[in-house]
Amino acid sequence: MIMGKEKFILLAAMIVILIGAGSSAYVYATQTTTDNITINGQQYTIDQIFYIAEPRTFDSLNFSGIALDDLIIKTGVGCLECHEYTIIGDDGYQKTVTWENMQGGLLTKDGMTVFSDLPKAYRIKNIVKIEVI
Amino acid sequence: MGKMKLFAGIIVLGSLWGFAECIIGPALGDAGLPSGALMTSVFAIGLMMISRMLFKRRGMQLGMGLVAGALRLFNPFGGCVVCSAIAIAAEGLLFELIWYKMSLDFSELKTITMKLSMGIVTAYSCYVGGYVITQILTPMVASAGFYVENLIVFMPQILARGLLAAIVGGITVPAIFVLKDININNVKDRIYYPTAVSVSILCWVVVIANALFLMGA
């Protein structure tokens, strides 16, 4: 009985290591590296984004950048409240937010989103895409 | 062993775990270290292993998770506090489930390979489980809402980050076995209870004082 349990534990540990190593290889292979940010299907450089959108600062959080809601407006998205917005980082991390959240959000110069009304889990680093859904 | 002694053990070890989550974890994060993986594989797994080894009782680890989670609620920093507290308690529950079929004298873990394997499986499961729970709960608590596709596309990252926790857990569990011969019943009550109470109070006071200090800063 103990022998069976020992084999099971050993097998489980090997599977765990394989899953971890396999996932690491997958993440490394699929990591996106680009200087552009795709917003609603159109590509922009960070300089272009900072040129077209209005600045926003969160003094209490010590962050400044451009207003995410204004960025979406300037990129020509219609019926803003009708959509939700999925923000995707270069590591695949993504979060979906509402228009109301976007109105309290900013994008920093180094490509990180910060929302005044959402927890740190919504601070997505090195964003590569904003999907309008 | 008396229920009071077990209860004191749950409080003191749970408080130490909560202290580590609130004070040491953020410090590791600030130092640029992977604090989540280290917190789970070193502090959470280490303290739960110590409790299982010294007290030889099931259920203690869940109790410790609840105490640590409760202490996390008093440290309102670093994102969704309630989600973190629930994730910590969930790690205690996952540990209980993984170790449920293991004998309390650890007769299955005679070889270093078995200890290492259990460390890998436990640390990985607790880390990935806690991470997934946080990813589900945080959007639900926040105004943005939970989207399952956001979790699915990020799963490879979570599974990959668990690898470090698994490797460190594989070191932590065999290391804790050096305490195997300590018999907690040999510790005199006049030393055990005052020590347990003092350490617990110290942990809670430091965490609450730290929270008040940061809020005032």
HADDOCK unambig.tbl for C-alpha pairs under 7 A between the chains (distance, minus, plus):
assign (segid A and resid 2 and name CA) (segid B and resid 108 and name CA) 6.14 0.50 0.50
assign (segid A and resid 6 and name CA) (segid B and resid 108 and name CA) 6.57 0.50 0.50
assign (segid A and resid 6 and name CA) (segid B and resid 114 and name CA) 6.79 0.50 0.50
assign (segid A and resid 9 and name CA) (segid B and resid 117 and name CA) 6.29 0.50 0.50
assign (segid A and resid 9 and name CA) (segid B and resid 118 and name CA) 6.52 0.50 0.50
assign (segid A and resid 10 and name CA) (segid B and resid 114 and name CA) 6.71 0.50 0.50
assign (segid A and resid 10 and name CA) (segid B and resid 117 and name CA) 5.70 0.50 0.50
assign (segid A and resid 12 and name CA) (segid B and resid 121 and name CA) 6.63 0.50 0.50
assign (segid A and resid 13 and name CA) (segid B and resid 117 and name CA) 5.07 0.50 0.50
assign (segid A and resid 13 and name CA) (segid B and resid 120 and name CA) 5.87 0.50 0.50
assign (segid A and resid 13 and name CA) (segid B and resid 121 and name CA) 5.30 0.50 0.50
assign (segid A and resid 16 and name CA) (segid B and resid 121 and name CA) 6.51 0.50 0.50
assign (segid A and resid 17 and name CA) (segid B and resid 163 and name CA) 6.67 0.50 0.50
assign (segid A and resid 19 and name CA) (segid B and resid 159 and name CA) 6.92 0.50 0.50
assign (segid A and resid 20 and name CA) (segid B and resid 159 and name CA) 5.49 0.50 0.50
assign (segid A and resid 20 and name CA) (segid B and resid 160 and name CA) 4.72 0.50 0.50
assign (segid A and resid 20 and name CA) (segid B and resid 162 and name CA) 6.36 0.50 0.50
assign (segid A and resid 20 and name CA) (segid B and resid 163 and name CA) 4.75 0.50 0.50
assign (segid A and resid 21 and name CA) (segid B and resid 160 and name CA) 6.58 0.50 0.50
assign (segid A and resid 21 and name CA) (segid B and resid 163 and name CA) 6.80 0.50 0.50
assign (segid A and resid 23 and name CA) (segid B and resid 156 and name CA) 5.14 0.50 0.50
assign (segid A and resid 23 and name CA) (segid B and resid 157 and name CA) 6.90 0.50 0.50
assign (segid A and resid 23 and name CA) (segid B and resid 159 and name CA) 5.97 0.50 0.50
assign (segid A and resid 23 and name CA) (segid B and resid 160 and name CA) 4.78 0.50 0.50
assign (segid A and resid 24 and name CA) (segid B and resid 160 and name CA) 4.52 0.50 0.50
assign (segid A and resid 27 and name CA) (segid B and resid 156 and name CA) 6.48 0.50 0.50
assign (segid A and resid 27 and name CA) (segid B and resid 157 and name CA) 6.33 0.50 0.50
assign (segid A and resid 92 and name CA) (segid B and resid 153 and name CA) 6.64 0.50 0.50
assign (segid A and resid 92 and name CA) (segid B and resid 154 and name CA) 5.91 0.50 0.50
assign (segid A and resid 93 and name CA) (segid B and resid 154 and name CA) 5.40 0.50 0.50
assign (segid A and resid 94 and name CA) (segid B and resid 150 and name CA) 5.58 0.50 0.50
assign (segid A and resid 95 and name CA) (segid B and resid 150 and name CA) 5.93 0.50 0.50
assign (segid A and resid 96 and name CA) (segid B and resid 144 and name CA) 6.91 0.50 0.50
assign (segid A and resid 96 and name CA) (segid B and resid 147 and name CA) 6.96 0.50 0.50
assign (segid A and resid 97 and name CA) (segid B and resid 144 and name CA) 4.92 0.50 0.50
assign (segid A and resid 98 and name CA) (segid B and resid 144 and name CA) 5.94 0.50 0.50
assign (segid A and resid 101 and name CA) (segid B and resid 144 and name CA) 6.98 0.50 0.50
assign (segid A and resid 118 and name CA) (segid B and resid 142 and name CA) 6.04 0.50 0.50
assign (segid A and resid 119 and name CA) (segid B and resid 79 and name CA) 4.54 0.50 0.50
assign (segid A and resid 119 and name CA) (segid B and resid 80 and name CA) 5.82 0.50 0.50
assign (segid A and resid 120 and name CA) (segid B and resid 78 and name CA) 6.67 0.50 0.50
assign (segid A and resid 120 and name CA) (segid B and resid 79 and name CA) 4.67 0.50 0.50
assign (segid A and resid 121 and name CA) (segid B and resid 79 and name CA) 6.48 0.50 0.50
